[in-house]
Amino acid sequence: MSMSFRLADLTIFVNFVSMSRLQIVIATYGRRGIESIASLPHPAMDGVEYIVSWQTGGDDDTIPPALAARNDFRIFRSATRGLSINRNLGLSHATAPLVLLSDDDNDYRPEEISKVMEAAERHPDTDVFSFRYRSEVNPIEFLPEMADLGNPPSGYYPISFLLAFRREAIEKAGIRFNTRFGIGAEFPSGEEDLFLCDCLRAGLKGLYIPETVVGHEGTTTSMRDSRKDSFAMTKGAVHAYIHPHTWPLRMLTHSMREASGIRGRWRYCRLWIKGAHRHIRIMNGPQS
């Protein structure tokens, strides 16, 4: 009898998972992060489930009542650190055909979430999608037209919580976030650049869709840290990974645009070179 109960429970679980067309995989850290998720709109929708990978950071790991009461949330605690590690943990729990990445300061509307699923239906041969976000505090200008992520127009750069993808395509290609990049890692940003690059190198097709799918009122990492030395070093490492043969020329172009004066441009280039050389030196070693 106990075996029949276990089989029944398993059938219910499999049926529930099969109904999830889209899973929004949220990475968060500490008590403040999980409380932020609980305070923001995450609408209950048929076919949509929220997967939360929560690095507790030694804080109180009690799930907030607002989240514990919902059957469309699955929350997984972890004692690890590092954003890319956390995103990989979240992806390891994903089961739906379509995944949308998320952070703990994102908010959602039903009509916006629907656009992710509609885009996947309209473009059945596309594996990876990039979208737009809304913000009244920090609005940015997005590309107005759909674009091929394999050859994006000037000015495009990926943002992690705007990326959605077909989970099976990512799994088959063996793609995960590079744990040397992202908050808490040696290079504190750029993880989404490498993730998208790996997708395209694996032959996956990517599209930028000019549709708004999420709200985000805070600053992104690139906005917040663009003037830090660590950011310039990370840019060097990212470009050395994505453009191994042309990164020096790109460095010079960026220095002319981003830094002023001979001393400023030389310092910018020096930081780029330092990051690029560090990445090249360790790229064949084991990831942390």
C-alpha positions as CSV (number, residue, x, y, z in Angstrom):
1,M,0.0,0.0,0.0
2,S,2.8,2.4,0.8
3,M,4.3,1.7,-2.6
4,S,1.0,2.7,-4.3
5,F,0.9,5.9,-2.3
6,R,4.4,6.7,-3.4
7,L,3.6,6.0,-7.0
8,A,0.5,8.2,-6.7
9,D,2.5,11.0,-5.3
10,L,5.0,10.7,-8.0
11,T,2.3,10.8,-10.7
12,I,0.9,14.0,-9.2
13,F,4.3,15.6,-9.1
14,V,5.1,14.6,-12.8
15,N,1.7,15.9,-13.9
16,F,2.3,19.2,-12.1
17,V,5.7,19.6,-13.6
18,S,4.4,18.8,-17.1
19,M,1.9,21.6,-16.8
20,S,4.6,24.2,-16.3
21,R,5.3,25.8,-19.6
22,L,7.6,28.4,-18.1
23,Q,9.7,28.5,-15.0
24,I,11.1,31.8,-13.7
25,V,14.4,30.9,-12.0
26,I,15.2,33.5,-9.4
27,A,18.7,33.8,-7.8
28,T,18.8,35.5,-4.3
29,Y,21.2,35.9,-1.4
30,G,20.6,36.4,2.3
31,R,17.5,37.3,4.3
32,R,17.1,40.6,2.6
33,G,17.0,38.9,-0.8
34,I,14.2,36.4,0.0
35,E,12.2,39.2,1.7
36,S,12.5,41.3,-1.4
37,I,11.1,38.5,-3.5
38,A,8.1,38.2,-1.1
39,S,7.4,41.9,-1.3
40,L,7.3,42.1,-5.2
41,P,4.5,41.1,-7.6
42,H,4.9,37.5,-8.9
43,P,1.5,36.7,-10.4
44,A,0.0,33.3,-10.2
45,M,-0.6,32.0,-13.7
46,D,-1.5,28.7,-15.3
47,G,1.6,27.0,-16.7
48,V,4.1,29.3,-14.8
49,E,6.2,28.3,-11.8
50,Y,8.8,30.2,-9.8
51,I,12.1,28.4,-8.8
52,V,14.1,30.2,-6.2
53,S,17.7,29.4,-5.5
54,W,18.4,31.0,-2.1
55,Q,22.0,31.3,-0.8
56,T,21.1,31.9,2.8
57,G,24.4,33.4,3.7
58,G,24.1,32.2,7.3
59,D,20.9,34.3,7.9
60,D,17.6,33.1,9.2
61,D,16.5,30.6,6.6
62,T,12.7,30.6,7.4
63,I,10.7,31.0,4.2
64,P,8.6,34.1,4.3
65,P,4.9,33.3,4.9
66,A,3.8,35.0,1.7
67,L,6.0,32.6,-0.3
68,A,5.4,29.5,1.8
69,A,1.7,29.8,1.2
70,R,2.1,29.5,-2.6
71,N,2.1,26.2,-4.5
72,D,3.7,27.8,-7.6
73,F,6.9,28.6,-5.7
74,R,9.7,26.1,-5.1
75,I,12.5,27.3,-2.9
76,F,15.9,25.6,-2.5
77,R,18.3,26.8,0.2
78,S,22.1,26.7,-0.3
79,A,25.2,27.5,1.8
80,T,27.2,28.4,-1.3
81,R,28.3,31.9,-2.4
82,G,28.6,33.5,-5.8
83,L,25.9,34.6,-8.3
84,S,26.9,32.2,-11.1
85,I,27.0,29.3,-8.7
86,N,23.6,30.3,-7.6
87,R,22.2,30.5,-11.1
88,N,23.6,27.1,-11.9
89,L,21.9,25.7,-8.8
90,G,18.6,27.2,-9.9
91,L,19.0,25.8,-13.4
92,S,19.6,22.3,-11.9
93,H,16.1,22.4,-10.4
94,A,14.4,23.6,-13.6
95,T,12.1,21.1,-15.5
96,A,9.9,23.2,-17.7
97,P,10.5,23.6,-21.5
98,L,11.1,27.3,-21.2
99,V,13.2,29.2,-18.6
100,L,13.3,32.9,-17.8
101,L,16.2,34.1,-15.5
102,S,15.4,36.5,-12.7
103,D,16.8,38.4,-9.7
104,D,15.3,39.2,-6.4
105,D,14.5,42.8,-7.3
106,N,12.4,42.0,-10.4
107,D,8.6,42.3,-10.5
108,Y,6.2,40.8,-13.0
109,R,2.9,41.4,-14.7
110,P,0.8,38.6,-16.2
111,E,0.6,40.2,-19.7
112,E,4.4,40.6,-19.7
113,I,5.1,37.0,-18.7
114,S,2.7,35.9,-21.4
115,K,4.9,37.6,-24.0
116,V,7.8,35.3,-23.1
117,M,5.7,32.2,-23.9
118,E,4.2,33.8,-27.0
119,A,7.7,34.6,-28.3
120,A,8.7,31.0,-27.9
121,E,5.6,29.9,-29.8
122,R,6.1,32.5,-32.6
123,H,9.8,31.5,-33.1
124,P,9.9,27.7,-32.7
125,D,13.5,27.5,-34.2
126,T,14.9,30.0,-31.7
127,D,16.6,28.6,-28.5
128,V,17.6,31.8,-26.7
129,F,15.6,35.0,-26.3
130,S,16.5,38.5,-25.0
131,F,13.8,41.1,-24.1
132,R,13.4,44.5,-22.5
133,Y,12.5,45.7,-19.0
134,R,10.5,48.7,-17.7
135,S,11.8,51.2,-15.1
136,E,10.6,54.6,-14.1
137,V,13.7,55.2,-12.0
138,N,16.4,54.1,-14.4
139,P,14.9,53.9,-17.9
140,I,17.3,52.9,-20.7
141,E,16.9,53.0,-24.4
142,F,16.4,49.5,-26.0
143,L,16.8,48.5,-29.6
144,P,13.5,49.2,-31.3
145,E,13.6,46.2,-33.8
146,M,14.1,42.5,-33.5
147,A,17.7,41.4,-33.9
148,D,19.8,38.3,-34.4
149,L,21.8,37.7,-31.2
150,G,24.5,36.1,-33.3
151,N,25.1,39.4,-35.0
152,P,23.6,42.1,-32.7
153,P,23.7,45.8,-33.7
154,S,26.0,48.1,-31.9
155,G,24.8,49.1,-28.5
156,Y,23.3,45.7,-27.6
157,Y,24.5,43.9,-24.4
158,P,22.9,41.1,-22.6
159,I,21.2,41.5,-19.2
160,S,20.7,38.2,-17.3
161,F,17.1,38.8,-16.1
162,L,16.1,39.5,-19.7
163,L,17.3,36.1,-21.0
164,A,15.0,33.2,-21.6
165,F,15.8,29.9,-23.3
166,R,14.6,26.5,-24.1
167,R,15.9,24.3,-21.3
168,E,16.4,21.2,-23.4
169,A,18.7,23.1,-25.8
170,I,20.8,24.4,-23.0
171,E,21.0,21.0,-21.4
172,K,22.0,19.2,-24.6
173,A,24.8,21.8,-25.2
174,G,26.0,21.4,-21.6
175,I,25.9,25.2,-21.0
176,R,26.1,26.7,-17.5
177,F,27.2,30.0,-16.1
178,N,31.0,30.4,-15.8
179,T,31.7,30.5,-12.1
180,R,34.7,32.8,-12.4
181,F,32.4,35.6,-13.5
182,G,29.6,37.3,-11.6
183,I,29.0,38.9,-8.2
184,G,31.1,37.0,-5.6
185,A,33.6,35.7,-8.2
186,E,37.1,36.7,-9.3
187,F,35.5,38.8,-12.1
188,P,32.4,40.5,-10.6
189,S,30.3,40.8,-13.7
190,G,30.1,39.6,-17.3
191,E,28.6,36.2,-16.6
192,E,25.6,36.7,-18.9
193,D,28.0,37.8,-21.8
194,L,29.8,34.5,-21.5
195,F,26.6,32.5,-21.1
196,L,25.2,34.0,-24.3
197,C,28.5,33.5,-26.1
198,D,28.6,29.9,-25.2
199,C,25.0,29.4,-26.4
200,L,25.9,30.9,-29.8
201,R,29.2,29.0,-30.1
202,A,27.2,25.8,-29.5
203,G,25.1,26.6,-32.5
204,L,22.0,27.7,-30.7
205,K,19.9,30.4,-32.3
206,G,19.2,33.6,-30.4
207,L,16.8,36.5,-31.0
208,Y,16.3,39.9,-29.3
209,I,12.6,40.6,-29.1
210,P,11.6,44.2,-28.4
211,E,9.0,43.3,-25.8
212,T,8.9,44.3,-22.2
213,V,8.7,41.2,-19.9
214,V,9.8,42.4,-16.4
215,G,10.2,45.4,-14.1
216,H,13.5,46.5,-12.6
217,E,13.8,49.7,-10.7
218,G,17.4,49.3,-9.4
219,T,20.6,49.9,-11.3
220,T,22.2,47.0,-13.2
221,T,25.7,45.9,-12.4
222,S,27.1,47.6,-15.5
223,M,25.4,50.9,-14.5
224,R,26.6,50.7,-10.9
225,D,30.1,49.5,-11.4
226,S,31.1,51.0,-14.8
227,R,33.8,53.3,-13.3
228,K,35.4,50.7,-11.0
229,D,38.8,49.2,-11.7
230,S,37.3,45.7,-11.3
231,F,34.8,46.4,-14.0
232,A,37.5,47.5,-16.5
233,M,39.5,44.4,-15.7
234,T,36.4,42.2,-16.1
235,K,35.7,43.9,-19.5
236,G,39.2,42.8,-20.5
237,A,38.6,39.2,-19.4
238,V,35.2,39.1,-21.1
239,H,36.5,40.3,-24.4
240,A,39.5,38.0,-24.3
241,Y,37.0,35.1,-23.9
242,I,34.5,36.3,-26.5
243,H,37.0,37.8,-29.0
244,P,40.3,36.0,-28.4
245,H,41.9,37.3,-31.6
246,T,40.6,40.9,-31.7
247,W,40.3,42.0,-28.1
248,P,43.4,44.3,-28.2
249,L,41.8,46.3,-31.0
250,R,38.5,46.4,-29.2
251,M,40.4,47.6,-26.1
252,L,41.8,50.6,-27.9
253,T,38.4,51.4,-29.3
254,H,36.7,51.3,-25.9
255,S,39.5,53.3,-24.3
256,M,38.9,56.1,-26.8
257,R,35.2,56.1,-26.0
258,E,35.2,55.5,-22.2
259,A,38.3,57.3,-20.9
260,S,39.5,60.9,-21.4
261,G,43.1,62.1,-21.8
262,I,46.3,60.1,-22.4
263,R,46.7,59.1,-18.8
264,G,43.1,58.0,-18.4
265,R,43.2,56.0,-21.6
266,W,46.5,54.3,-20.7
267,R,45.1,53.4,-17.2
268,Y,41.9,52.0,-18.8
269,C,44.0,49.9,-21.3
270,R,46.3,48.7,-18.5
271,L,43.3,47.4,-16.5
272,W,41.9,45.7,-19.6
273,I,45.2,44.0,-20.3
274,K,45.5,42.9,-16.7
275,G,42.0,41.3,-16.8
276,A,42.6,39.7,-20.2
277,H,45.9,38.2,-19.2
278,R,44.5,36.9,-16.0
279,H,41.7,35.2,-17.8
280,I,44.0,33.8,-20.5
281,R,46.4,32.4,-17.9
282,I,43.7,30.5,-16.0
283,M,41.1,29.7,-18.6
284,N,42.3,26.1,-19.0
285,G,42.4,25.5,-15.3
286,P,39.5,24.2,-13.1
287,Q,36.7,26.6,-12.3
288,S,36.3,27.6,-8.7
